[in-house]
Amino acid sequence: MKKQMVRSAEMHTPKITVIIPTYNRVHCVRDAIDSVLAQSFQDYELIIVDDGSTDGTAEIVKAYGERLTLIRQDNGGVSVARNTGIRASKAEWVSFLDSDDTWEPDKLKVHVEGLQKYPRAVAHLVDTAMEGRGQQPISLFDLRGTRSAYELQPFRERPLLDVLTTQFHIQGCMLHRKTLEAAGYFDPALQTFEDIDLLARAALEGPFVVSVYRGVNLRWRPGAGSCLTQMYQHARQQGLQHIVDSCSRLQQDPRLTSEERQYLARYLSGARCELAEQFKFNCQWRAAIATFVRSAVDDPGFRSAVRALLSATGTTAFIDQLLRRKHTTFRRSEIS
């Protein structure tokens, strides 16, 4: 892969590396960069990975001079870009921001304070406010109903169930570099759900700390090209297949407890059921039927069998609409 790197001459080893992958974000990359430069905690290096932009994004980034490091490479996708940034980083801790989102000024400070209080943690996570579509910003933790749990117990000894339940956004995370290396980095094949995939593997490497501070503004931008929201809408089937494959691989990890294995089976069953619904929507009837059956096999029992049957006949959607039921199984699309 062809790469070009422009690095600041600063020799100081920072405490945190901030990585922003970007691709054709001339309309918003300044906001993301400025929100990092405005952090109250300043002992960090900022790496921008330009993943083959053709719209002048690199020129905007270059104008910041030695305040950041710019790495340019051929287009390889967001996971490849983040991995490039990780490998180029110098700090012990790594945090991520997408180039169409922003941070609140104390975001890094909250991370550092949380890790000072809980030195055994291998990652620190904060809440995300999701903006756009003409609606008031909504908190990820409030949407998932997990805020009170994290307020009462921010230190999570076994955080895998938290990752699967809350479905954190990577923009709100800071991870130890050794944890990223042990977890195997981001999967280059994934363009969506790559954060859940990475965080689920990282959750088996050690405890997490979760703060309810809303440190990230996740913004939906109409007409923003290949933004994640549009990817979820137009490549939903591929995304669901990715999460099914990721969960299937995770099931093979011998470090899982019985409780984690049981929950993961339910989670996988729910994801596969949604994938089957997508197959049905696309008139891929054979794949839909086979996937509905697999969803019942993933989590054997009356509940999963009934869910597969209701989904296959279209009854689930009707009941959900009638009762305005909030989904408690896998459904990340509602916050995308």
N, C-alpha and C positions, 0 to 999 in steps of 0.2 A: 504494500500500500504506500502510495506516495504521500509524504508528509513534509510540511514546512513549519518550523517552530521559531517563534520570536519570544525570548525569555528575558525578563528583567535581570540586571546585573547584581541584584541584591543577594548577598551571601547568607543572610540570617536564615536559620531553619525555623519556619513558622510552626505554631501549634496545630493549625487547621489548614487543610487545603479545601478550597471551594471550587467545584467543577461545574461549569455551565456548558452543556452541549448545545450547539445551535446549527440550524439549517434554514437559510432564507428567512431570517427574522429581522429584516431591516426596519420593520414597523414597530418593533417592541423590544429589541435586545438592549437598547439603552436603559429602559426602565429596570430590567433585571440586573444589569451591571451596577447601576446607580444604587439600587437597594442593598447590594453587597458592600459597596464602598461607603455607604452611610451607616454601617454596623457600629454599635457602641463598643463591641469587642474588636480590636484591630490587629491582633496577632495571627494573621492568616495570609496565605497566598491565593490569588484568584487565577484559575486556569480556564480559558475559553477554548473549547474544541470546535472549530468551524468544520462541519462535516460536509464540505464540498459546496458551500453556498455559491449562488450565481447572481445574487441580487444586490451586492454591495455590503452585505453584512460584515465581511472581513474588514472593509475600509472603516466602518464605524468603530469596530473593536480596536483597530490600530491607533485610532485617534486618542485612546486612553494612555498610550505610551507605556511607561514602565510601571504603571499601577497594576498591571496584569500581565499574564503570559498568554500569548495566542499560539495555538497549534492548529495548523491547517492540514486537512487530509482529504483523500477522495471519499465520496459519499459511501458510508457503510451502515448507517442507521444509528439510532440513539444508544443502543447497548454498546456497540463498537466505540462510539465517541466517548461514552463515559469510561469505558475500560482504558482507552487511550489516556484520558485525564488521570485516572488512578495510577497508571504506570509512570506517568511523568511527575506525579506529586512528590513532595519532600516531607510532608507533615505526618504526624502520628495519627491524626484524625482526619476524616474525609467527609465533606458535606456536599450535597447536590442541589442545584437549582436549575429548572428549565428556563429557557430564554424567553418564554411568554408569561412567566409568573414573577412574583416579587416576594421579598422577605420584609417582615417588620424589623425595626432597628435593633431590638434586643434579642433577636433570634439566636445568634451565636453565643451571646452572653448567657442566655438561659441554658443552652447546651453545656457550656463549660461549668456553670454552677451546679447543674445536675450531676455531672460526672465527678466533680470534686466531692459531692456528698455521697455518691455511690461509686467508689473507685473500682469495684469488681465488674461494673457494667462494660459490655463491649459495644453498646450502641445507646444513643439517646434520641428520643423522638418527641415531636411537638405536634399540636393540633394544626389543622389546615382550615382556612376559611375559603369556601368555594364561591366565586363571584360569577356574574354574567347572566345572560338571557333575560335581562330586565327584572331579575328577582333580587331580594335582599341576600347578602352573603350568608351561607349556612355552614355551621361547624361540622367537620367530619365526625368528631367524637359525639356531638349531640345527635347527629343523624343515626349513628350506630348505637346510641344509648350506652356508651362506654365511659363517659366523662366522670361520673361519680366513682366508678371503680378505680380509675387512674388517680383521682384526687385522694382517695383513701389509701391506695397502695401503688405509688409510682414505680417502685422497684419490682420487676417481674422476673422471677427466677427462671421460669420456663416460658419464654415469650411466644412460642409458636402459635398457641391458640389465640393470643392477642393479634398476631399478624393476620391470621385467617378470619378472625371475627371483625376487626376494625378495618382491615385492608388499607393500611397506611400508604400515603403517598411518599415517594422517595425524597421529594423536596423538603419534607419535614424531618428528615433523618440525618444523623451524624454517626458514622461507624468507624471503629478502629480499623486502621489499614490492615493489620494482621487478620482481622475478622473477615474483611473482604477477600483477602488472599486465600484464607482457609475455606471460605464458602465457594470460591471458584469464580468470582467476578460476575458480571451480568452475562446472560446467555446471548451471544451475538445473533442467534436465530430469532429472537423475540423483539417485536416492535411495540407490542402492547402487553400489559400485565407483567412486564419484565421486572418491575419493582417488587411485586408480590413474590415472584419466583426467587429473586435474590434475597429478600428479607426472610422468607421462610427457611432458606438454607442457613442464613446468618443466625437465625433464632436458635439453631441447634449448637451454636458455638459458645454461647454464654448468655448471661442475664442482660435485659434491656432496662432502661429507665424511660418512663413516659411522663411528660409534663403537659398540663392542659393549656399552657400558653399558646395562643393562636399566632404562630410565627410565620405562616405562609399564606399568601393570597394567590390561590389557584384561579386563573382567569380564563374564561371562555371568550374567544375572539372570533366572531363570524367572519368568514372569508380569509382566515389565516392560513390557508394552504393545508399542509398535512398535519394540523394540530391534533393532539391526542383525542379531543372530543370527536372530531370527524372520523378519526381512525376507528374509534369504538362504534360509530354509527355505520360506517361503510365496510368495515372489515370485522364485523362482530363474530362471524362464524370462525374466522381464523383466530381471533383472540380467545374465544372460548376453547378452541382446540388446544391452544397453547397452555391454558390453565389446566386443562384436563391432563395433558402430557406432563406438566410440571408436578401436579399432585401425584400422578402415577409413579413418577421417579422418586418423589419424596417418601412415598409409602415403603420403599425398599430400604430406607435408612435404619440401621439397627439401633440407633440412639433414641428412637421414638418410645415414649412411655405408652402403656396400654390406653390411657385416657386420650393422649394425642393421636394414637392410631385410630381409635374409635371416632373421634371428632373429624379427623381427616377423611375417613371413609364417608361420613355424612356430607362433608364439604364437597368431596369429589362426586358423590352421587348427585348433589344439587347442581354442580357445574355441568355434569354430563346431561342432566335433564334439560337444562337451558340450551345446551348444544343441540340436543335432539329437537327442541322446539324450533331452533333456527334452521335445522335441516328440513323440518316440516314446512316452515315458512318459505323456504327456497324450493319446495316441491321435490326434495330428495328423499322420497318416501322410504326406500330400502334402508338408507343410512339412518333415517329418523327412527324407524322401528328397532333396528339393531342397537342404537344408542339408548333408546328408552329402556330396552331390556338390560343393557349394561348398567344403567343407572340404578336399577333395582338390585342387580348383582353386587354392585359396589358396597351397598349398605343393606344387607339382607334383612327383611322384616316386613311387617304389614304396612308400616307408614310409607316406606320407599316404593313398595309395590303399588299402593293406592295413588301416590303422587305420580308415578310413571303413567298409570292408566288414565288419570284425570288429565294430565298434560297431553297425552297422545290424542285424547278425544276433544281437547280444547276446553274442558270444563274448569280447569284451574284458573285460567284468565278470567272467566266469567265470575267465579266465586271471589277472586281477589278484588275485582271491580265492584261487585255487589257489597262486600264487607269492608272495602277500603283497607284491606289487610296489608300490614307492613311485612315485607319479606325478611325472614330471619335466616334463610339459607343463602347460598351464593347468589349475589346480584350486585355486581359493581357498576353496571351500566346506569343505575339510578343516580350515581354521583359523578358521571362522566360528562 
